[in-house]
Amino acid sequence: MVVIPATISIKSLACVRSLGRHGVRTIVASEFETPPAAHSRYCDELVAIPSPHEDLLAYKDALVSLAARPDVWTIVPTREEVAYLLSKHRAEFAEHVAVGWPTFESLRTVHDGYRLAEHAADVGVPVPETRLLTEISDWNPDYIVKQRYSILTPDYADFLGPRECKWNGVEPIYLESGVEPDIDAIVGTMLGEVPVVQEVVRGTEYSFRALYDHGTPVATSLRRQVRGKTYAGGASVFRELTRDPALEELARRLLDSLDWHGVATVQFIKNEETDETTLVEINPRIWSSISLDIRAGADFPYHYWLMTRGESTYIDSTHRTDVATHLLFGELQYLRSVLRDDFPNVDRPTFRQAIADVGLSVWHHPHFDFLCLDDPIPFVRTVIDTFFEQISEPTATGAQDWSWTSVRDIVDVVVRRSWGQNEP
């Protein structure tokens, strides 16, 4: 059996579906009572475990207990917390299950945006100049502020205790050119850790997905983002698989230099006019849009299973590139962003154009991450549960107030449950 640590994210559900269709039994382990993956027809067992944000070590111990079961073969790193714990306590988990994740030294480089930028530059991968927020004195360029660490743990933040873990998926902040920001307020938003600052790079976002077997790539794909959850970008809601040999070579060079083992996504932004490609980040876990890869034949969860069994030679690394998928509720959030958001230094499309773009893409590519005809219950249950939760909440007067605001709130909640923690 394979342990799938689950939140309310679509990616855990995608892993359960992938493995189940290949006859691999799965255990969904979650602090949530009924995560979407638990409603899948392919889920064999649901196990309740503590929340890593309430007690990180208790969460680790629960995963070790599952790993120690004689019927468990491996654990899939579906979350930042899981990726951190598996690498940090690699030897302890290796006593019980097959290891499909990198060393802690490699992971630490990936988790630290400042350190990763230095490493990328050293191996010849283009990266924007990266500085800490407190190092900036000239506020005239167009800057973007990002969390320095993908997750805050005692190894990265000395103000945290051994059982503490923080990560709230803070969105990048686009600073207004020529205006000095409130640094203390931004640091507070970033959970007390000084974030990194880069000049804004404009272009199309690409994501190189890979499965490595001790430094050797055994399966790869490349995703091009067509639309994010906001008009400024963010987590993808409409994306397609493509090819770009030069970009893929850069991604492999970076992962090769880290002697990578396991799954990862390497994010780039490419200027389509100049062909200049710039590194954004690396995510050392299963990605939220993995349903796209699976639909195209790049079945990474099953490939991961084969790799951990020492059967990498059986992995079929071929896949289609004429496939695109949507996160349906994410498309609604994109349209809402066009109406309501205001991002400095980012051009906003007209609402008419946004509606046309979404409608045409859904017509030509009617494939969705969450909604699946052979496994519809997770989608249906999430919509129904969210609907009744929202309409059953009384207003300040004690009455139930049904309005378009309620519809908006339902869409927001379903989107958050679909992504889990706004991951790419």
C-alpha positions, 0 to 999 in steps of 0.5 A: 500500500502507499500512504497519501498524506492529504489535505483538501487539495486536488493533488492528493485525490489525483494520486489516489485515482492514479494509483487506484486505477493501476491496482495499487492500494492507498491509505489516505492520511489526513487531519481533516475529517473527510478530505476529497481523496477519502471520497474517491472510489479508489481510496482503500483506507482513511487514517486520522492523524494530527495536524502538522501545524498543531504539533509537527513532531506528532504528525511525523510520528504518525507518519512513521507509525504508518510507515512501520505497517508491514503492508505499507511500501512507501509515502508520497510527498504531497505536502511541503510539511511531508517533504520536509519531514521525510528528508529531515528524518530520512534515515528513520523512514528508510528503516520502514519504507522505500525512499522516494525523496531527496537528502535534507541538504538538497531540500534545504537549498530548494526551500530557501529562495535566497539560497536557491538563487545563489545555487542557480547562478552558480550552475548557470541557470538564469535567475533574477537578482535576489535580495532580502527586503531589508537590503533594498534602498532604491524602490524605483524598479518594479519589485515583487516580494516573496516568502523566503522559505516555502515553509517555516520550521525550526531549521529555517526560523530560529523563533520556532520551537521543535513542534512548530511549523508555519505556512499560510501560502502568502501570495507574492506582493507586487510593490508600487514603483517609487513608493517605499513600502511598510517593511515591518507590515510586510515582514508580519505578513510573511510570518515574521521572516524577512522575505526576498525581493526580485525585479518583476519578470514578465512573460509566460510561466512554465513548469518542468515536472520531473521524477528523478531516481538518484540523480537520473531523470526517469520521467519529465513533462513541461507545463505551460500556464495559459491562465492563473487564478488571478490576472497577475498569475498565481496557481494555474487554472488553465494549462497545457503540456508542451515542449521546449528543449532549451528550457528543459535542459536548464531545469535538468541542469539544476536538478542534476546539480542537486543530485535530486531524488524523487519528484519536483517541479521547476518553475520558470518565466519565459519572455516569448519575444526574447526567449529569455528564461528566468528561474522562479522556484522549485517545489519538492513535492507533488504539484496541484495540476498533476491531473494534467500530466496524468491525463496526457500519459505522464502518470507521475504517481504510478511512475513514483510507485515503480521507481520506489520498487526499483522498477524505473526501467518499466516507466513509459516516459512518453506522453502527449502534448496536445492536452489541456485541463481546467480547474473549473472553480478556479476559472470563476476566481480568475474572472472575479480577479479581473473584476475586483483585483488591482495589481500594480505594474500588471495589465488587466484584461477587459472582462469581455475578453476574459469571459471570451477566453475562458468560454472558448478554452472550456469549449475546446478543452473540456477536461477538468482536474476535480470533476471526473466522470468515473469518480464524481463523488469527491467533486459532488461532495465538496460542492454540496458540503460547501453549499450547505455550510455557507447557507446554514450560517446565520447573519448578525440578525440571526436570519439566513441571508442568501445573495450573490455574496453567498455565491461568491463565498461558496466559489471561494471556499470550493476553490480553496478546497480544490487547491488546498493551500494555493499551490502551483 
